[in-house]
Amino acid sequence: MTEVVELLSEKTVVVDATVGAGGHAEALLEAGVGLVVGLDRDAAALGQASARLGRFGDGFRAVLSRFSRLAEASQEAGITVAGGVLFDLGVSSMQLDEGERGFSYRVSGPLDMRMGSPDGRGPTAADVVNRYPEEDLSRVIFEYGEERFARRIAAAIVRARSRAPLSSTNELAGVVASAVPKRRGGPHPARRTFQAIRIEVNRELEELAASLPQAAGLLEGGGRLVAISYHSLEDRIVKRFVAADPALSAITKKPVRPSEREQQGNPRARSARLRAAERSPEAA
């Protein structure tokens, strides 16, 4: 989003808490930001960002970290105060396109969905769909996917796994599609279920809630917090946090949506919504 550059380009130091492949970091450095500290829990993504931004020399510092460790990770990079903190939440295009990561219902792959590089650590999507009791599966799909057919989908998953454990994205997508009413057009019937399981595997909402106070505490007076979310659950957490923190004032009264031109260039940005807040000088 061009709004990210407009909001942060005049800052000396920006912490990009979800740097991914480095697109926002690159735009900020090109716009004149002196230093971008890029955090990511995915070593592969961080490697790509470092290679992409190598031309900026000491202007980019990469730290392998989930954003719930934002304050600690920033200190590791030598930063105790910043002019801006950026969150670009959700799964990256790079992760979606890599079938072996198991994020996409459109690409065949193992049921993994871990945002950190697959290394054998932490629960996977396969663990969730094959081990959770039906009631817990239904809760996850309903709460994190906002899926009205959550009970039907959970029951279908339990029936399917009783025959054999689900092991691939294709299998799971097929089970979900068989459990919901057929409809023409619109998003894939497994979209919300995959979102829900991914959020559960990565504890995304807990990560966000833990990181926002750290981000606010890192900001200098006049520093800005910018968050791009892709579903209402994330957006609600950001909105409520900004409203509850007396040191922050909202810059965006309503979430900013991508322009038609941006959506045409990047269809995955259609659901994006940006919120920004500024720390008062008195609170520094």
N, C-alpha and C positions, 0 to 999 in steps of 0.2 A: 504494500500500500504506500502511495506517495505521502500519505498523512504521517507515516512513521518518520520519514525524513524531515518533513516540515516541523514536527514536534520536537525532534531530538538533534537536528543538524548543528545547532549552535552550542551544544554541550561539549565540554572538553573530554569527559570520560563517560562512556555508556557501557553498562553490563547487559549483554544479550544473553538472557538466561536460557534460551532455547535456540542456539545458533544454527543447528541443522547444517545444511550445506554452505551457509554463509551469505545468503542473498541479502538479507537486511544489513548485516555487518558491512558488506561491501558497499552498499549504497550509502551508509552512514559515513564510512571512511572517505569515500569519494566526495561527499558533501562537506567534508572539513572537520569531522569529529577527530580529535587527537588520538584517542585510544579506545578501542572496543575490546572488552573482555568477553570471550565467547565460552559459554558453558553448554555442555551436552552430555547426556548419559550414554550416548551411542559413540563408541570409539571410531567406528567407520565414518560416521558423519563428521566427527571432529577432525579426522584426518583429511577429509575432502575440503572442509572449511579452511584448514591450515594451509593446504596446497593452493587453494583459490586466493587466499589473502596474503600469501607470502610476499607479494610485491610491496606490501605496506610495511614490511620490516617490523620494528618494535611497536607499530601502531595496532597490532592484533596479538592478543595473548589468549591461548586456548587452555581450558581447564576441563578435564574429564570429571563430570559431576552431575548428579541430578539437581534440579533447582530447589529442592527442599534444603539443600546445603548452601544456598546462595551466599550467605554472609561468610561462611568459612571458606568457600571456594574463591570468593573475591579477595579475601585476605591472602590466600595462597598465591594469587596473582599480584599481590602488592597493593591492593585497593581497599581503602577503608571508607571512602566517600565517593559518590558518583553523581553526575549531573542527570543521568537517566538510567532507567532499568526497563528492558523490553522483554515481554513474553509473547511468543508466537506459539500458541498451545496446540494440542492435538498431535496427530500422526503426520509425518512429513511425506511429501510426494515420493521421495526416494525410498522410504520404507514401504509405502504402498506398492510401489512398482517391483519390489524385490519379493518374488514369490516365496522364497525360502524363509522369509520373515513371518509369513502367515497372517498378515494384516488384512488382506483383501479377499472379498468373496468373489472377485472377478478373476483372480489369478490363483492357479492351483499351487498349493504348498502345504507344509506341515502346520498343525495348529500350535503356533508359538506365540506371537503377538507381544513379546517382550521388547520394550523400547531400547534397553541396553543391548549391546551386541550379544548375539546368542552364544553363551559360554557355559551352559549347563547349570547356571545359578538362577534361583528364583522360580516361582510357579509359572506355568505356561497356560495358554488357552486350553490345551488338552486336559490339563489338571482340573480346570474349572468345569468344563463340560462333562468330564467323565467321573468326577468325584463329588461334586457338590450335590447335596440332597435336592430333590425337586423343588421344595419350597424356597431354598436359597437361590437356586437358579432363576426361578420366577421373579424373586425380589430383585436380583441383579439386572435382569433384562428389563423389568418394568421401571426401576429407579434410574438406571444409567442409560438405558436406551429409550426411555419414555415410549415403550412399545405396548399398545393396548392389548395385543394378543400374547402377552408374556406367559400366561398360564398354559395356553395351548402349545406354545413353543417349548416351554420347559418339559411338559409332559411328553412331547414328541421326541425330545432329546433323550429323556430317560428311557423311553421305549427302544429307541435305536441303539443306545449304548448297552442295553441288556442283551442284545444279540452279539455285539462286538464293539469294543471301544472306538470312538470317533477319533480319527487321526489326521484328517486333511481338511483344508478349507472347503474343498468341493463337497465333501460329505456333509459338513455342518450346514453349508448354504442350502444343500438339497433338502435336508431335514427341516430346516426353517421354512423353506418355500412350500413344503408339503403340508405345513401346519396352519398356514394362513390362507384366507380367501384369495382366489385368483383375481388379478386385476390387470387391465391393460395400461401400459405406459407407467409413468411414475418411477420412483427409485426401486432398486432391487429389494425384494421382501426381507432379505437378510441384513440389510444395512444397519438397522437399529440394534439388532442382536449382536452383530460384530462390534459395533461401537461400545455396547455395554460390556462385553467380555474384555475388550481391550482396556477399558477404563478400570475394570476390576483387577486385571492382571498387573497393571502398572500403578495402581493406587493413585490415579491421576488427580482426583479431586482432593485427596488428602495432601498430595504433593503441593498442589496449588495453594491450598489453605495455609500450609506451613510456610510457604515461601513469601507470601505477600507481606506479612509483617517485617520479614527480613529485608525485603526490597524497599519498603517505606523507610526503615531505619537506616538504610545505606544512603538515602538521598540527601544531598545538600539542600539548603534553602533555595527554593526556586527549581529544584530538581523535579523531574517528571517520571511518572510511572505510566507505561503504555502496555496494554494487554490486548492481544487479538485472540478471540475465542471462536469456536466453531459450532458450539451448541449452547443451549440455554443454561445448562447446569454450570458450566464454566463462567459464562457471562454473569449469572446470578451471584456467584461467589465474589467476583471482582466488584460488581456493583455494590453489594452489601458491605464489603470491606472498605471501599472508598467512603461510603456514607457514614460508616461507624468510626473512622479515624479522624479525630479533630484536627490533625496536622495536615490533612489532605483536602484539597478542594477539586471538584470535578471540572475538567476542561470541556469534556463532551457530556452534555446533559442527556443525550440519547446516544446509543451506539452508532458509530459511523459504519455504513455499509460500503462495499467496493463499488466503484463506478461500473457502468455497463461495459466500457472499454476494457477495464481490468478483468471483468468476468469473462469476456470473450477471449482474452489472452490466456486466462487461467481459470477454467471452469470450476476447479476445486475451491476457488475463492468465493463462490456464490454464497456460502453460508457464513462467511467471516463477518465478525462485528468487532469494531475497535472501541475501546474505552481508554481515556487518558485522565490523569489527575496530576496536580502539582502540589509540592510540599511548600507550606508557607515559610517565608524567611524567618519568622519569629520562632518556628519550631526547630530550626537547625541547631 
